[in-house]
Amino acid sequence: MASISWCSLFCLFLAVFVAEVGFCSSSKVYVVYMGSKSGDDPDDVLSQNHHMLASVHGGSVEQAQASHLYTYRHGFKGFAAKLTDEQASQIAMMPGVVSVFPNSKRKLHTTHSWDFMGLVGEETMEIPGHSTKNQVNVIIGFIDTGIWPESPSFSDADMPPVPARWRGKCQLGEAFNASSCNRKVIGARYYMSGYEAEEDSSRIMSFRSPRDSSGHGSHTASIAAGRYVTNMNYKGLAAGGARGGAPMARIAVYKTCWESGCYDVDLLAAFDDAIRDGVHILSVSLGPDAPQGDYFNDAISIGSFHAASRGVLVVASVGNAGTRGSATNLAPWMITVGASSMDRDFASDIVLGNATKFMGESLSLFEMKASARIISASEAFAGYFTPYQSSYCLESSLNGTKARGKVLVCRHAESSSESKIAKSQVVKEAGGVGMVLIDEAYQDVAIPFPIPSAVVGREMGRKILSYINNTRKPMSRISRAKTVLGSQPAPRIASFSSKGPNSLTPEILKPDVAAPGLNILAAWSPAAGKMQFNILSGTSMSCPHITGVVTLIKAVHPSWSPSAIKSAIMTTELSDQESGFQMENAATILDKSGKPIRVDPEGRMANAFDYGSGFVDPTRVLDPGLVYDAHPIDYKAFLCSIGYDEKSLHLVTRDNSTCNQTFTTASSLNYPSITVSNLKDSFSVTRTVTNVGKARSVYKAAVSNPAGINVTVVPKQLIFNRYGQKIRFTVNFKVAAPSKGYAFGFLTWRSADARVTSPLVVRAAPSPMGLMR
C-alpha cells in the first residue's frame, strides 16, 4: 500500500513538473502598451505593472516579478513581460490597456555625400546667411547597434561642455567605461532583455555594452554628426576629407540591435529613456517587414508618437524591399526617408579580348595580372546540378576542372536574397580567377569581393554573353576597383529603396523625402573587419543624412515643432519639369543634369512613391517661407479619421481628447504633401500654412495638375502681414478624364523670395460600372 502511495505521489509530482515545464515553454515575450504617461510616480507604475502581472499568475508576486522584463514610464506607459497566449489575452481585456503584441524582431535597413547635397566646408558646415553654430546644443539620439567611441569621427576636441539639459547617462559594460563617453558622445545605453528572451544569448558575439561590434551604428552616427576627418577612405578608395551633416552636434547612443536584429521591447525601452534623457532628435535606421501592422502594434510607431508629442522629431528609414507598396515606418508623425545614388561610383573595368571595355560595380581591390578565358558558369556545371542551376553559382554547383583559371559569368536572380559575396567565394573555391555577376535587379551596390569581380546589369550581361557565345576563344581581364566621380545621371532612386503607396494609410504619402543611401563611406567598428571606415548601402544610410539636415534646422530654429522642421525639408525641394514657370529655390525632382530623376534598375521616370517630395536640398531648408505645422491635437484627429473611437483615443493619450474635431478623411491632416487615394468625382482638402519668412509677403498658387484631374485652389493668393501668421486655403480636386491608377502633380506657393511646393498624389475611384472615371 505504501509503495502504491509513493508511486501516486511521484506520478503527481511528475504531472505537476511536466505542466510547469509546459507553461514555461509556451510563454513568450509581449509588449503591453498603455498609452501616454499620466503623471504617476515611476515607482508606482512599476508596482501597478507587477499587480497586473500577478493577477494572471494566480496572485503570485514572485512569478509576476520573474516574468517582468521592462517598465515603460517616462515617455509613455506600459511594460514587457513573458506571458502565455492566454495570459496576454487576459491582460488585453484589462482597463487602461491599448494593445498587447508579441516581441517582434525589426531589421536594420542596411563623405562625399554632403558635398553632393550642397554643403561644403570642414567643421563649420555654414549655410550662407545663417549660423549653425548652435548645433553644439542639439542632441541626437541613435537607436542602433551602438558606437565605436574611439573613431576619429567621434572626437570631442575643441567641443564645449555637455548641454545642461542632458539627463542621460554613460552605461558601463564590456569594453566600455566612463571614459568611453566624452563631450561628443555624451551618453550611451544598451538594451538586451528582449533579445535574450528570444534568442540564445550565450552565442552572442557582440559586446554586452554600448560598444558597436557590427559597425552599423557607428556608420549611421558619423553620417549625421561625425567630426571632420582629413583622410577618410576605404582601403584607398574614395580618399579625402569627410564629415557628417552636423559635425558639432552631440550624440547619444541607444544600442538595441544585436546580431540577428532589434526586438520591440528593447526598442520601446530605448524610446522611453531617450525622451526622458533630453534628446532633440531620434535617428532610427531600422524597421518592420512590409506590410506594416497597425500603428499601436508597432514599437517604432508607438515610440515616435510619444516622442513627437514631446517635441522630439524621429527620422526613420523607409526600408530596403524595393517593391511598390513596400514602404515601412508609415506614421505621419515621423520623417520617412528613401535612398538615392550620388555622382560617385566604385567600379572595376571588364576588358574583353576584342578590346571592348565595360564597367561594373565593385569594391574588390584584387586585380588580374593577365587576361584569362571567360565562360558562362553554366558551362562549369557539376554533379547533379543542371547548367541553369550552375549559372547562379550556387554552393558546390561548379566543376573545379572546368572553372579553374577562368573568369566565370554568374547570375543573380532579381528577387534573390543570396549573398553576392558568397557567389564569388564559390567561384574562388572552384579555382576561378574572376567573376562577372549579372544582377537582374542591378542595384548598383558595390561589393568587396574576395577575387577580381564586378556587377553588371542585364543588358551589359547580355552583351558579354554574346561575345562569349560568338568567339572561339573568349578572353577577359578584370581590374581592381576605382573611384569614379561625376557619374551620371545622378541622383537616381536606388532600386532597393522601398516604395509607396502607404499600405496602412494611403492618404499619407511615404516616403517623405530621398537622400543619398548608395555606397556611402563613413565610420566603422574595427571589431567588424579591422578597419576604421567602410562603404555601405541602404536606406539606413539615407536616414542619417536627413537627421543631419534636421539638426541644422533645429540649430537655427530651436523653437520650431517637429512638423514645421519636416515641412521645411519637404517643401523646399521640388520644381516643375512640366510647366513653363521656373523654380529658383531647388530643382530636386530633377537630377544634376536638369532631367527628371530616374529609378534603378530599369531607368523609369521616378514619382512621389519613389522619392516623396524629392531629393533633399539642405541649402534651402532654413528659409522655407511657409510651413505646414501640425501638433499632437492634429494627430489625435488623424487617429479618429482612421477609425479610432474616443475610448481608444483616451487610452493612447490619457487626456480628455475627443473625436469632435476629427477630419473627414486622413487626407485632411495638415501634411506637407496631399494624397487623395479614392477620388469620387470631386473632393476638397483644407490646409493651413504658417509664415516663417518675411513679415509682409504675398504668395500666389501655381498648380501642375495630375493627369486626368482638375485642381483649383481657393484663395489663389495669400497675403501675410506678420511673422507667424496662419492662413487656410482649400484645394479642390475633380475628375476630368478617365484614368487608371495614381497620377502625380504638385501645388506651389510662389512669392518674390520663396517657393513652397507640395506633391499632389491622386487616384480616381472606379465608376459604378467598373470602369475608371
Salt bridges, closest charged atoms under 4 A:
ASP40 OD2 - LYS77 NZ 3.10
ASP85 OD1 - LYS28 NZ 3.49
ASP115 OD1 - ARG243 NH1 3.23
GLU123 OE2 - ARG227 NE 2.61
ASP144 OD1 - HIS216 ND1 2.62
GLU150 OE1 - ARG211 NH1 2.82
ASP156 OD2 - ARG183 NE 3.41
GLU196 OE2 - ARG208 NH1 3.03
GLU199 OE2 - LYS105 NZ 3.50
ASP264 OD1 - ARG106 NE 2.80
ASP273 OD2 - ARG189 NH1 3.71
ASP273 OD1 - ARG276 NH2 3.54
ASP277 OD1 - ARG189 NH2 2.84
ASP277 OD1 - ARG276 NE 3.48
ASP289 OD1 - LYS107 NZ 3.54
ASP298 OD1 - ARG106 NH2 3.49
ASP343 OD1 - HIS112 NE2 2.79
ASP349 OD2 - LYS482 NZ 2.95
GLU367 OE2 - ARG477 NH2 3.90
GLU414 OE1 - ARG458 NH2 3.49
GLU418 OE1 - LYS423 NZ 2.64
ASP439 OD2 - LYS420 NZ 2.74
ASP444 OD2 - ARG492 NH2 2.39
GLU459 OE2 - ARG462 NH2 2.63
ASP512 OD2 - LYS510 NZ 2.79
ASP600 OD2 - ARG492 NE 3.10
GLU602 OE2 - ARG604 NE 3.12
ASP610 OD1 - ARG604 NH2 2.77
ASP617 OD2 - ARG620 NE 3.57
ASP623 OD2 - HIS130 NE2 2.82
ASP629 OD2 - HIS631 NE2 3.37
ASP655 OD2 - LYS636 NZ 2.59
ASP681 OD1 - LYS734 NZ 3.19
ASP753 OD2 - LYS694 NZ 3.31
